[in-house]
Amino acid sequence: MVSITVTFISFTEYINVFGSLVKMSVIAFALSVVFALMIYATPTQFHYGYVVFFPAFTIAVVANNEILVIPQGLPILVWASYGTIWMMRSAEVAAKTVPHQVNSLRRFICYFSNVQIVDFDSRVTYFYVKEILRDILLSGFIMSILKLLTNNDGTLVLSLSASTPSLLNLLLNNLLCAIMTQEVLTFLGSIWRLALAPTICTKPMMKHPLFLSQGIREFWGRRWNLLVHDSLKRSVHKPLKGVVSIKSSYLAVFAASAALHEYYFYLILMNNEKATYVPGKVSIFFLWNGILCALEPHVISIYKRTKLPPIPREFVTAITVLSALPLGGLFTDDWREGGIFNDVVVLAPTIHVDAGGH
């Protein structure tokens, strides 16, 4: 007999988790408003100091996280997000590539202090909130299903039989972790958007890249972590536009993204007792994807010259995902082994399947 139950985190645990998140968010938001006022009123050359000050300040806060409650990964994710966005926002101001809609002090503070893509041209509507709630419920459901595939210590893992080829084992594990990473970012981004909905409209962080992407460039440019993409576009790509070639600009963006993620991973895993962070792994992953983005137009051009029929959309998505999947573990393994997935999944309803006999 098989029974399926759905359990929710207790109200007390919710209070503890969200109390910690709110505390860190309020502190980070207050500081970001102060920094925004300082940057708004100072010369351009002084902005670069914040690119040094913000990371050091963030590391100092995370290194002394005894004030945080369990699960500690969530508050650190919040604080680390503010730290990385501060750096990129400062670079935008220095490069004078801040969106043209940011045309007043109020909007400058709103833009600079948000770890979401602020949409100044849209309004919060019923359909806007409905879309956010749909993403929260869907990602929560997917995460709870994936949570069933765990080992004894709770870290995410896909266990296949010993007879399964090692390459297939690798690809399936990497795919599972990639989906989990996508849903974690979708879930957290949607929760954040919902919290801001009463006052401001923001754009989604993720647009189902692993399920809908029609190419490497679409995956990274229009679907995966659009907050980081938008910030890197303004802080790296636009300043280099017209100075270097398009390919060099793409590689520079991926190099900046690699450095940013190395810093971010160090922040969220620096106090992890398993010491899962290994410098350089994330950089290799982003370097590989930068090369894929540079090669993609040439591959498409060669295929078109063969005059073969168009490839079905589902196969294009599969090819897109498979091109990065062999090295996907370089990006997701630290999160999996460090238990970051579990710190987030604890907020979602969890499905339990019990198989037993009479």
Buried (B, 14 or more C-beta within 10 A) or exposed (E): EEEEEEEEBEEEBEEBBBEBBEBBBEBBBEBBBEBBBEBEEEEEEEBEEBBEBBBEBBBEBBEEBEEBBEBBBBBBBBBBBBBBBBBBBBBBBBBEBBBEEBEEEEBBBBBBBBBBBBBBEEEBEEEBBEBBEEBBBBBBBBBBBBBEEBEEEEBBBBEEEEEEEEEEBBBBBBBBBBBBBBBBBBBBBBBBBBBBBEEBBBBBBBBBBBEBBBBBBBBBBBBBBBBBBBBBBBBBBBBBEEEEEEBEBBBBBBBBBBBBBBBBBBBBBBBBEEEBBEEEBBBEBBBBBBBBBBEBBEBEEEEEEEEEEEEEEEEBBEBBBEBBBEBBBBBBBBBBBBBBBBBBBBBBBBBEEEEEEE
